[in-house]
Amino acid sequence: MGLSDRPRVTYGRDVACIATVERIALAPGQLEHLTLEARLPTLPQAFDGLRVGFVTDLHYSLRAPLHRHLVTWVAERDVDLWLVGGDLYESAQGEGRLAEVCEGLSAPLGRYVVPGNNDNRVFRASGGPSHAFERLGLMPLVNVGLRLEREGGSIWLAGTDDPSRARDDLDSALRGSREGEFVLLLSHAPDVIFRAAARALPLVLCGHTHGGQVRLPGIGALWAGTRTRGCGRKMAAGAVGAGETAMWVSRGTGDSLLPFRFLCPAEVTTVILRSGGPR
Ligand SMILES: [Fe+2]
């Protein structure tokens, strides 16, 4: 699919499969827990009600924003699957405290991570971040996928390398999936949506943008660092749709470049998958 025949992009609550979004302030003005329900016509019945915990963009170094809140929140979650959207590291010095967070990521279907641009930068000289992720007890999905099975049904969980640096390879991540199998795609940055839409993948979870970090009333994000021209500010946070693909862009929990956020609280997310069409 070339630039000229990209599917129409929709932004916000009119993305059909995102049925409800509930917000609870965990640390008022600083951290929100969003619970969203995604109604997915092709989701196998066995996965109806699946709860996915999603955290992304922690950006830990010696500095670890909202660390205590995160440790408590993940430890208290009751989810079926944990997904981590990358940019855990701002520097290798973050590892000790990242381990404290990841210790709480317990779920029967496992805990998976994809690399972000900062993870790839921090571990460039040591062959990439996968070993560091494994030390944290997370299974890295770097342009690979695997089958998750539950109550006699299955879905394909695919993860890519970082789309913000064009390192994603969806063909590779989908290798081994069955024709027509439901695919849940985890990827660091929203740029992947056009490739996902070209393959009619139903749901993508990503981060990278931090919601723009600085948002103004009535305007939204002033800037967001996506690779895709003209889409950055609109893809900075929340629901985005293209063709048959719905994507949730988390604001993540950390920051980079600017050491603060303005009207853009950090986000942790629970995604509840529902089998069936939009309401
Ligand atoms: Fe990033």
Residues whose N, C-alpha, C, O or C-beta is under 5 A from the ligand:
A	BS01	LIG	D87 G116 N117 H208
